[in-house]
Amino acid sequence: LDLEGGEIVDVAVPVAGATSAGGGGTREESTGQRKSTRRLSGASGSRKSPRGAARGSAASGAGVSVAANEGASATAPPKNISIKTNRNRNNNPRQKTWKLLDTDPISQLKTDYVKLYKSKKCRTVKFYFENSLVVDTTKTFRELGIGDGDMIYAMENSKVYKPI
């Protein structure tokens, strides 16, 4: 780790279930650029950088469990997507584009949509994707299969959606 003064520090991170002959259940990450080493482990570290803590470094926490890392690697990281909305089945060739994460819930699009079109008397909105109503607004775009460049039909104030 590179702390404030350019000092390179070796960090020992406890790993659940892993033991080595000389480490006693820790994994050491060293850069090999400095002759002397200083080990920081959990709460006993005396020099903690607020910048390092913001990045989630190992020196700012008590340790990293292997189970937590396995759960994070099972799902893909959030991806930026752009969604187009067709307002009330209009024929306008230029649709409103929204830039969101695929892990955002539909309810976020719903609140942003109502906020944007509030001045045009929009009080409620229902979304349709592939000719079916999106009922559960707590689901994410990824869960519903909505990806980059997809079109969502937004029907305002209880207007009826008629599929083509």
Secondary structure as GFF3:
##gff-version 3
##sequence-region A 1 164
A	DSSP	beta_strand	11	14	.	.	.	ID=ss1
A	DSSP	beta_strand	26	29	.	.	.	ID=ss2
A	DSSP	three_ten_helix	42	44	.	.	.	ID=ss3
A	DSSP	alpha_helix	50	54	.	.	.	ID=ss4
A	DSSP	three_ten_helix	58	60	.	.	.	ID=ss5
A	DSSP	alpha_helix	66	74	.	.	.	ID=ss6
A	DSSP	beta_strand	80	87	.	.	.	ID=ss7
A	DSSP	beta_strand	96	101	.	.	.	ID=ss8
A	DSSP	alpha_helix	106	116	.	.	.	ID=ss9
A	DSSP	three_ten_helix	118	120	.	.	.	ID=ss10
A	DSSP	beta_strand	125	129	.	.	.	ID=ss11
A	DSSP	beta_strand	132	133	.	.	.	ID=ss12
A	DSSP	alpha_helix	141	144	.	.	.	ID=ss13
A	DSSP	beta_strand	151	156	.	.	.	ID=ss14
###
